[in-house]
Amino acid sequence: MTDVDGEKLAELRRDIDRVDGEIVALLLERVGVARRIGLAKGDGPVYDPAREAEVLERVRGHACSGDAEPDRALAASLGAIYREVLSLCRGVQSPLQVAVLGPQGSFSEDAARTALGSAVTLRYQGSIPDIFRVLDNGGADLGVVPIENTIEGAVLFTLDAFAGASKGLRVQSELSLPIRHVLVSEAASLADVTEVRSHPQALAQCRVWLRTNLPGAVLVAAESTSGAAASVKGLRHAAAICSRRAAAHHELPVLAEHIQDQPGNSTRFWIVGKGPVRPGPKNKTSVLFNVAHRPGTLFAALEPLYTALRNLTHIQSRPLAGNPFEYLFFVDFEGHEEEETVKKVLAAMAEHCTFFRVLGSYPFRSVEDL
């Protein structure tokens, strides 16, 4: 064993203490500036996703030294630290009330904490439509909802809820989050599990694992993964698919982990609120529209995107209530509505639609961007 140089170690620890003091002083200074920014904003929105995306991108840039490759571990750690710094500075202006799918421990909560940090008050809702109702009624500043999964595709509950929501609600930002499912139960072993409960999306994302490891188990749909976890507490025959956060919250043993069928399983979440947001470093625009039930009308509505060379990142159709075999179309493409090209694209698309609504132009990022 190498001898420890006690004097040198003490000197280095004094350096650490000095640096910590400087960091705290600078954080206090930043909080003070943030408080003054809040006063300058007046009644303006506290959450500025474009500004936060700019800050995070700049911070990640500091992980590079000259022309060297970025230190990804350092960049990820800085992102996690600054997520909380931004959350703290938002909180001194006005703490955000955020509606998420409950109960505690849902993946929507994970997304909210990852995107917005700890200095928010979460309002747990029983369903995705409930989140939109709370936002419409002014019971929360923001809502976090899943919109698309890499295995199961679009989350139709969210699309349908957005189609019926007030026009004032808009997508504020987007986050892609890795989804890691665990199986929890108070059963002694997998052999004792005869029933598995979870949200339909989670059950579908683990169907191969379930078929292989629990072929005789009855699958039961729940409103949320965290609700499923709560429902199996105290049961010796039932298990739930949920997040580690939910497992820890309900103090449930983990029988199996990483049970999703694809290792790259991730979900896009939308942060929804009121009013438009300005462009960030990377932007998407989402629209909802309907076209006349005639040949070529959908092509005509989408052609402006092709002409402008705008990348179409998602398209989904949903039946139009009361009109058999007619559909609402949800489309995402890259760009922001404040760009002149995008303005022209939106105007040209609207000309070919019987109904047209911009759901939002917003910054987007993956968890690696945080």
Number of C-alpha atoms within 10 A of each C-alpha: 3 4 5 8 8 9 9 10 11 11 11 12 12 12 12 12 12 11 12 12 12 12 12 11 12 12 15 13 12 16 20 15 13 19 18 13 15 20 12 10 12 10 8 10 15 19 22 15 22 21 16 19 21 16 16 20 16 11 16 23 13 14 19 15 10 8 6 8 9 15 14 13 10 14 22 17 14 17 21 19 13 19 21 18 18 21 21 21 23 24 22 16 21 15 17 19 18 25 30 31 29 23 21 23 25 25 30 26 25 21 26 25 17 17 26 22 21 17 20 18 13 21 20 19 20 14 17 24 20 16 27 29 18 18 24 18 8 13 15 21 19 29 28 28 29 26 18 20 21 16 18 14 14 20 17 15 14 19 24 15 16 20 17 11 16 14 14 12 20 24 26 26 26 25 23 23 23 18 22 19 24 21 24 31 28 20 20 12 12 17 12 16 21 17 17 24 28 25 19 16 19 23 24 15 21 19 18 16 15 19 11 9 13 19 12 13 19 12 19 15 15 19 17 28 31 30 23 26 32 21 17 22 17 12 12 16 19 26 31 34 30 31 24 22 16 26 23 13 14 18 15 22 16 18 16 14 15 15 19 23 16 15 11 12 17 18 25 22 26 26 24 25 26 19 13 17 24 16 21 21 13 15 20 23 23 23 18 21 22 22 22 14 12 7 8 10 15 18 11 16 20 18 16 18 21 11 9 12 11 15 13 16 12 14 14 15 17 15 13 14 10 7 8 8 10 16 18 20 19 20 19 19 19 22 23 23 24 12 11 9 15 20 13 15 21 20 12 17 19 19 13 20 17 11 13 19 16 19 23 25 27 29 28 24 18 16 16 15 16 23
